[in-house]
Amino acid sequence: MNKIVIIGGGIAGLSAGIFAQKNGFDSVILEKHHTLGGECTGWDRQGYHIDGCIHWLVGTKEGTPLRNLWDTVGALDGVEIYHPESFMAVEHGDVTVHFYRDIERLKSSWLEISPEDKDIIEEFCIDIKRLHSFSMPAGKPMDMMNIIEKAKLMLSMKDAGMIMKKYGKVTFKAFSDRFKHPALKMAIYSFMPDGDYSVSSIIFALGMFTGDQSSIPIGGSKAMAQRMIERYTSLGGTIEPSCEVVDLDIKGDRVQKIKCKNGKIFEGDFIIAACDANTLYERLLNGKYSDPRFQKRFKNSKVYPLASNIYVGIGYEGTMEDIPRTLKFPVESIDIKQNKKPIEHLQMTHYAYEPDFAPQGHTVITFAINQFQDELEVWEALYKDKEAYNNEKKRIGEAVIKTMEKRFPHMVGKLKLLDVASPQTYEHYCNAYRGAFMGFWPTLSGKPLQHTGRIKGLKNMVLSGQWLQPPGGLPIAVITGKDTIMRLRKKLN
Ligand SMILES: Cc1cc2nc3c(=O)[nH]c(=O)nc-3n(C[C@H](O)[C@H](O)[C@H](O)COP(=O)(O)OP(=O)(O)OC[C@H]3O[C@@H](n4cnc5c(N)ncnc54)[C@H](O)[C@@H]3O)c2cc1C
């Protein structure tokens, strides 16, 4: 029986492990952290549970290829799915703009706000709706398809291609400028106020959401990862937690030995690196097997930016059912020194629909503040002085609470800072390069990467995971884990 060693127990590593076991391989997953799941995780603080990942899971709709894949890996089997009525609500002055799941309701609520924007509102809704015909493909990878299968795939992606053509080169700013009403302008613009990020990302997100293809599994991210761990071990897979791979013994074109920080050594016929791409190329392969497509991207952060987060967890002594699950509200002054430009909005998500995440009568709330290249460099420098780093996190958390109290005066004295994660947190726990939570962010000038994971010069090792294809995230992690095993099976006939 062929033995596969998988480096990294995130969603990609677990998916590869499950498909390896299902296909008659003998596999082991080596994971740096003491628990598996990677960035798909959550953590407990002071009686609350902070969900660290799933805001939206694409592939929750029954009968779609991606849903079938999630079920196969045990992620959603028998799990209740929560369908929030709005993707987000954005406050501007005394107007609240809702991105409703029901696209007709979205349209009528926007028309009510701004009848003079009728043409652009209707066009926006038609284009979002066009994506209802699109399901993320989760069958064979493209490189394994014959010509007929490729033609069928292209046909099924006709509408998605049309949307990319129309919006792929349009920035959030340019698109928001097409609206006359300041609140509607701001609702679009505030997603990505700076940079040349393509507005197509939000059109796709809304297409998936309003087409009922993305929702939230009850129990959250950690529970979902746990179900996949159980599926993997029930199929006979072995897990090695707290087992960080630090060195590879390479002879000729083969990896012979995998050496871990805890002294353990593993050997396998095949090795799947389901860890961060930069960790693989730079740390484990010491820059000797560089891939020009990745190098080009890592070197040009303007065209291929990475995004991370400051992620603030707050416990609220009260309930919030009457407040939209995800709400963005304007802030006058929040002092985040890392950001060159002042932050104009804060985005909060509350978990009132998850009673087990907080003590009875309380609610857990998270805030995600995007961090890009310049900010990431500031965090890297700050991390060298642990005391200053911890003080800065605390200061940001307290500033968020003050802002929250200003927006919701009835919450004064009832908000408790639970935790602040920074880009360095993701780097520390997951070896995530620059704390990135997805692959390269789509910009107008960047070309999407499509990679099979092959490492030139190595015959028995491949890369898998969120870095291989856009748009990254959990769907790409689960798909690429499966694809890696499909390619391996083909290689072995
Ligand atoms: C705050 C936040 C919110 C997010 N929200 C969403 C969302 O709403 N929807 C969505 O689809 N996606 C979301 N994502 C993205 C999603 O979490 C990731 O895209 C996905 O989990 C990546 O999976 P992966 O297996 O490819 O990589 P990872 O999760 O990074 O897994 C890699 C694993 O490898 C391990 N590892 C690294 N180096 C080594 C080594 N040398 N030895 C052993 N193990 C190693 C790491 O510890 C980690 O467990 C979010 C991420 C974050 C951080």
The ligand as a Tripos MOL2 file, in Angstrom:
@<TRIPOS>MOLECULE
LIG
   53    58     1     0     0
SMALL
NO_CHARGES

@<TRIPOS>ATOM
      1 C1        -10.5520   35.4890   10.1520 C.3       1 LIG1
      2 C2        -10.7570   34.5770    8.9650 C.ar      1 LIG1
      3 C3        -12.0030   34.5120    8.3690 C.ar      1 LIG1
      4 C4        -12.2100   33.6790    7.2640 C.ar      1 LIG1
      5 N1        -13.4660   33.5820    6.7500 N.ar      1 LIG1
      6 C5        -13.7070   32.7310    5.7420 C.ar      1 LIG1
      7 C6        -15.0320   32.5430    5.2710 C.ar      1 LIG1
      8 O1        -15.9900   33.1430    5.7590 O.2       1 LIG1
      9 N2        -15.2230   31.6770    4.2340 N.ar      1 LIG1
     10 C7        -14.1890   30.9910    3.6460 C.ar      1 LIG1
     11 O2        -14.4270   30.2270    2.7030 O.2       1 LIG1
     12 N3        -12.9340   31.1420    4.0940 N.ar      1 LIG1
     13 C8        -12.6600   31.9870    5.1200 C.ar      1 LIG1
     14 N4        -11.3860   32.1270    5.5970 N.ar      1 LIG1
     15 C9        -10.2850   31.4720    4.8680 C.3       1 LIG1
     16 C10       -10.1340   30.0000    5.2400 C.3       1 LIG1
     17 O3        -10.0290   29.8570    6.6180 O.3       1 LIG1
     18 C11        -8.8640   29.4600    4.5760 C.3       1 LIG1
     19 O4         -8.8880   29.7740    3.2000 O.3       1 LIG1
     20 C12        -8.7470   27.9370    4.7050 C.3       1 LIG1
     21 O5         -8.9860   27.5300    6.0310 O.3       1 LIG1
     22 C13        -7.3540   27.5060    4.2410 C.3       1 LIG1
     23 O6         -7.2140   26.1210    4.3800 O.3       1 LIG1
     24 P1         -5.8590   25.4020    4.0110 P.3       1 LIG1
     25 O7         -5.9500   24.0060    4.4890 O.co2     1 LIG1
     26 O8         -5.5350   25.6250    2.5710 O.co2     1 LIG1
     27 O9         -4.7150   26.1900    4.8090 O.3       1 LIG1
     28 P2         -4.5090   26.3990    6.3880 P.3       1 LIG1
     29 O10        -5.7710   26.5380    7.0870 O.co2     1 LIG1
     30 O11        -3.4960   27.4800    6.4980 O.co2     1 LIG1
     31 O12        -3.8590   25.0250    6.8470 O.3       1 LIG1
     32 C14        -2.5040   24.7790    6.7840 C.3       1 LIG1
     33 C15        -2.1300   23.9300    7.9800 C.3       1 LIG1
     34 O13        -0.7610   23.5660    7.8740 O.3       1 LIG1
     35 C16        -0.1620   23.6790    9.1500 C.3       1 LIG1
     36 N5          1.2760   23.8570    8.9390 N.ar      1 LIG1
     37 C17         1.9000   24.9140    8.3730 C.ar      1 LIG1
     38 N6          3.2280   24.6900    8.3210 N.ar      1 LIG1
     39 C18         3.4350   23.4580    8.8460 C.ar      1 LIG1
     40 C19         4.5810   22.6710    9.0760 C.ar      1 LIG1
     41 N7          5.7930   23.1030    8.7370 N.pl3     1 LIG1
     42 N8          4.4270   21.4630    9.6540 N.ar      1 LIG1
     43 C20         3.2060   20.9920   10.0050 C.ar      1 LIG1
     44 N9          2.0760   21.7200    9.8210 N.ar      1 LIG1
     45 C21         2.1940   22.9250    9.2470 C.ar      1 LIG1
     46 C22        -0.8420   24.8720    9.7690 C.3       1 LIG1
     47 O14        -0.7030   24.8860   11.1630 O.3       1 LIG1
     48 C23        -2.2720   24.6730    9.3000 C.3       1 LIG1
     49 O15        -3.0040   23.8650   10.1870 O.3       1 LIG1
     50 C24       -11.1390   32.9220    6.7220 C.ar      1 LIG1
     51 C25        -9.9050   32.9670    7.3410 C.ar      1 LIG1
     52 C26        -9.6990   33.7820    8.4450 C.ar      1 LIG1
     53 C27        -8.3550   33.7860    9.0950 C.3       1 LIG1
@<TRIPOS>BOND
     1     1     2 1
     2     2     3 ar
     3     2    52 ar
     4     3     4 ar
     5     4     5 ar
     6     4    50 ar
     7     5     6 ar
     8     6     7 ar
     9     6    13 1
    10     7     8 2
    11     7     9 ar
    12     9    10 ar
    13    10    11 2
    14    10    12 ar
    15    12    13 ar
    16    13    14 ar
    17    14    15 1
    18    14    50 ar
    19    15    16 1
    20    16    17 1
    21    16    18 1
    22    18    19 1
    23    18    20 1
    24    20    21 1
    25    20    22 1
    26    22    23 1
    27    23    24 1
    28    24    25 2
    29    24    26 1
    30    24    27 1
    31    27    28 1
    32    28    29 2
    33    28    30 1
    34    28    31 1
    35    31    32 1
    36    32    33 1
    37    33    34 1
    38    33    48 1
    39    34    35 1
    40    35    36 1
    41    35    46 1
    42    36    37 ar
    43    36    45 ar
    44    37    38 ar
    45    38    39 ar
    46    39    40 ar
    47    39    45 ar
    48    40    41 1
    49    40    42 ar
    50    42    43 ar
    51    43    44 ar
    52    44    45 ar
    53    46    47 1
    54    46    48 1
    55    48    49 1
    56    50    51 ar
    57    51    52 ar
    58    52    53 1
@<TRIPOS>SUBSTRUCTURE
     1 LIG1         1 GROUP 0 **** ****
